[in-house]
Amino acid sequence: MLAPLRGPAAMDSQEELALEMECAICYSQYNNAFHAPKVLQCQHTFCLECLARINVKCQLPDTIQCPMCRSYTRLPDSGPPKLDNNLAILSCLPKGMNRTCSIHFSRSKGRLWLKQLPEVSHGTVVPQICMSNISHSLDVGRPPWQENQLHQEDQWSRWSCLDKPLCRTLLVVAVMVTVTLIISSTLFFILPPSSRASHNMTALSPLVATDSSP
């Protein structure tokens, strides 16, 4: 019978096990829901949420590229939730979390939905993480073409205020003020100093005449 590891060797073994129990992308602990351990064809394991986020941003909807070795994995028809689970990691989870939840994925909406919890045998205590601490849906981003569409709609909504009379009035006033300032600045630099001085004297002459009158 092999003796249990002690000292530095035992510490290294525990650290390796701890690293295997968390996703290498987001560093979240694996569970049986949105952070379920999924295995790619290259045998690298990542959580479901991270793989769904990668797939949403990928140009090829039916494939996913491994962030470590850059190799491609062809996805099942239902997307990342149907990838194979890492059974070795699931077996290390607390009792009652060894089976993954049923999850639906919509790439066009960029969401994961928790459909139902896994069935457990009678008398099994299910950890709280399976019940109340997991949201029933998770936002994993939007495809690039949808982000561009939302950006264009946002720009159009900014210009849609021109349909209102008040906005149009303010815009006309702003344009008139801007044009007046531009013309004034242009005349100031074009006219010679003597012309500007005579113009100022002409403008001030009525005031001088008023002051000198009895």
C-alpha positions in Angstrom: 0.0 0.0 0.0 1.4 3.4 -1.0 2.0 5.8 1.9 0.2 9.2 1.7 2.3 12.0 0.4 3.7 14.4 2.9 5.7 17.6 2.9 6.3 19.5 -0.3 5.2 16.7 -2.5 1.7 16.7 -0.8 1.5 20.5 -1.2 2.3 20.3 -4.9 -0.3 17.6 -5.4 -3.0 19.7 -3.7 -2.0 22.8 -5.7 -2.3 20.8 -9.0 -5.7 19.4 -7.9 -6.9 23.0 -7.0 -5.8 24.2 -10.4 -7.6 21.4 -12.2 -10.8 22.3 -10.3 -11.0 25.9 -11.7 -11.3 27.2 -15.3 -8.0 28.3 -16.8 -9.8 31.3 -18.4 -12.0 32.8 -15.7 -10.4 31.0 -12.7 -13.9 30.1 -11.4 -14.5 26.9 -9.6 -16.2 24.3 -11.7 -19.7 23.3 -10.8 -22.6 21.4 -12.5 -24.3 24.4 -14.1 -22.9 27.4 -16.1 -19.3 26.5 -15.0 -19.6 22.8 -15.9 -16.2 21.4 -17.1 -16.4 20.8 -20.9 -13.7 18.9 -22.8 -12.7 20.0 -26.3 -11.3 17.6 -29.0 -7.8 18.7 -28.0 -8.6 17.4 -24.5 -8.3 20.8 -22.9 -11.0 21.6 -20.4 -12.8 24.9 -19.8 -16.1 26.0 -18.2 -19.2 26.2 -20.2 -19.7 29.9 -19.8 -16.2 30.7 -21.2 -16.7 28.4 -24.2 -20.1 30.0 -24.9 -18.5 33.5 -24.8 -15.8 32.3 -27.2 -18.4 30.8 -29.6 -20.5 33.9 -29.6 -17.6 36.0 -30.7 -16.3 33.5 -33.3 -17.0 34.0 -37.0 -17.7 30.2 -37.4 -20.9 29.4 -35.4 -20.5 25.6 -35.5 -16.9 25.5 -34.3 -14.9 26.7 -31.3 -11.1 27.4 -31.1 -9.2 26.3 -28.1 -7.6 29.3 -26.4 -4.5 27.2 -25.5 -3.5 25.2 -28.5 -5.6 27.2 -31.1 -7.1 23.9 -32.5 -10.7 23.8 -33.6 -13.5 21.7 -32.2 -16.7 21.1 -34.1 -19.7 21.8 -31.9 -22.8 19.7 -31.5 -26.1 21.0 -33.0 -27.1 22.4 -29.6 -23.8 24.2 -29.0 -21.3 24.2 -26.1 -23.7 22.7 -23.5 -23.6 19.4 -25.5 -19.9 19.1 -25.4 -18.5 16.2 -23.4 -18.1 16.7 -19.6 -14.8 16.2 -17.8 -16.0 13.3 -15.7 -12.8 13.2 -13.6 -13.5 16.8 -12.5 -17.2 16.1 -11.9 -16.4 13.2 -9.7 -14.4 15.5 -7.5 -17.3 17.9 -6.9 -19.4 17.6 -3.8 -22.0 14.8 -3.6 -25.1 15.7 -5.6 -23.2 17.8 -8.1 -21.7 14.9 -10.1 -24.3 15.3 -12.8 -24.7 18.5 -14.9 -27.8 20.5 -15.2 -29.8 20.7 -18.4 -28.8 24.0 -20.1 -30.0 25.6 -23.3 -27.8 27.9 -25.4 -28.9 30.6 -27.9 -26.1 32.1 -29.9 -28.2 34.8 -31.5 -29.4 36.1 -28.1 -26.1 35.4 -26.4 -27.6 33.6 -23.4 -27.5 30.4 -21.5 -30.7 29.1 -19.8 -30.9 26.7 -16.9 -33.7 24.3 -18.0 -33.8 22.0 -15.1 -31.6 20.6 -12.3 -30.2 17.1 -12.6 -32.2 14.3 -11.0 -30.7 13.0 -7.7 -31.4 9.8 -5.8 -33.7 9.9 -2.8 -32.0 11.1 0.3 -29.1 12.8 -1.4 -28.3 16.2 0.0 -28.0 18.7 -2.9 -25.6 21.6 -2.2 -27.0 25.1 -2.2 -25.0 26.0 -5.3 -27.3 23.8 -7.3 -30.5 25.5 -6.0 -30.5 29.1 -5.0 -27.0 30.5 -5.8 -27.3 30.0 -9.6 -29.3 32.3 -11.8 -31.6 30.7 -14.3 -30.1 32.6 -17.2 -26.7 34.1 -18.1 -25.7 36.7 -20.6 -22.6 35.7 -22.6 -22.4 38.6 -25.0 -23.6 39.3 -28.5 -22.3 38.2 -31.9 -20.2 40.9 -33.7 -22.9 41.6 -36.4 -25.5 42.2 -33.7 -23.1 44.6 -31.9 -22.6 46.6 -35.1 -26.4 46.7 -35.6 -27.0 48.0 -32.1 -24.3 50.6 -32.6 -26.0 51.8 -35.8 -29.4 51.9 -34.0 -27.9 53.9 -31.2 -26.5 56.4 -33.7 -29.8 56.6 -35.5 -31.7 57.2 -32.2 -29.4 60.2 -31.5 -30.5 61.8 -34.7 -34.1 60.9 -34.3 -34.6 63.8 -31.9 -34.5 66.1 -35.0 -38.2 65.1 -35.5 -39.1 67.3 -32.5 -39.7 71.0 -33.1 -37.7 72.1 -30.0 -34.6 70.1 -31.2 -34.9 71.6 -34.7 -35.1 75.1 -33.2 -32.1 74.6 -31.0 -30.1 73.2 -33.9 -31.0 76.2 -36.1 -30.0 78.7 -33.3 -26.7 76.8 -32.8 -25.9 76.9 -36.5 -26.7 80.7 -36.7 -24.5 81.4 -33.7 -21.7 79.3 -35.2 -21.9 81.0 -38.6 -21.9 84.5 -36.9 -18.8 83.7 -34.9 -17.0 82.4 -38.0 -17.9 85.5 -40.1 -16.8 87.8 -37.3 -13.5 86.0 -36.8 -12.8 86.0 -40.5 -13.5 89.8 -40.9 -11.3 90.5 -37.9 -8.3 88.8 -39.5 -9.0 90.0 -43.1 -9.5 93.8 -42.4 -6.3 95.8 -41.9 -5.7 97.4 -38.5 -6.5 100.9 -39.8 -9.9 99.8 -41.1 -10.7 98.2 -37.8 -9.6 101.4 -36.0 -11.7 103.6 -38.3 -14.6 101.2 -37.9 -14.3 101.4 -34.1 -14.1 105.2 -34.2 -17.2 105.3 -36.4 -19.0 103.2 -34.0 -18.0 105.3 -31.1 -18.6 108.7 -32.7 -22.3 108.9 -31.8 -21.4 108.3 -28.2 -18.8 111.1 -28.3 -21.2 113.5 -29.8 -23.8 112.7 -27.2 -21.3 113.3 -24.4 -20.1 116.6 -25.8 -23.6 118.0 -26.4 -24.7 120.7 -23.8 
